[in-house]
């Protein structure tokens, strides 16, 4: 248990100190490129974390993809998070898992995998307030803006949610949902330091160059904030 506790501390320290841009995969919105091509691009651009989010592949294909993600992120010195699938995160050796509100409870996952970085999605202030008690390492505020990665949504939190939600918890947090580069100044001014994005990178002409540009812009804005 001591070794797992130390591993968790190392992973969380890296998340807190190095992560500013949080790329999330979505193969169906990647203009014909597969998740591995996307991964190569964001890692080449300097991303320090990636999340494999795949709602379409069967379990075997997802596992095979996760193993490739794990190897490539280790080589690049980046954290690897799996969306939803705790089983895939465990067997692939991922650094953690991100859980939605209809996934396994974070408390149960924390008991099963004390070494995991565990992210939880928060759509209400109360969810943010209870995130740490539920075993989360970080929480996500969103969706902020209209997004094509979530079907059937008609309400969005907007950037004003950032100070309200973050005031309810001492955990680090990410923001997500329809974020574009022009939003960076406002979001960072409101306290956001880790921006999770999907289509901003999956649809980029040059994923590596766009990743690098986002990292530079966030760095500049957070230095000024």
Beta strands, then each sheet from edge to edge (+ up, - down):
strand 1: 21-24
strand 2: 49-52
strand 3: 79-83
strand 4: 96-99
strand 5: 117-122
strand 6: 138-141
strand 7: 172-175
strand 8: 195-197
sheet 1: 7+ 6+ 5+ 4+ 3+ 2+ 1+ 8+
end
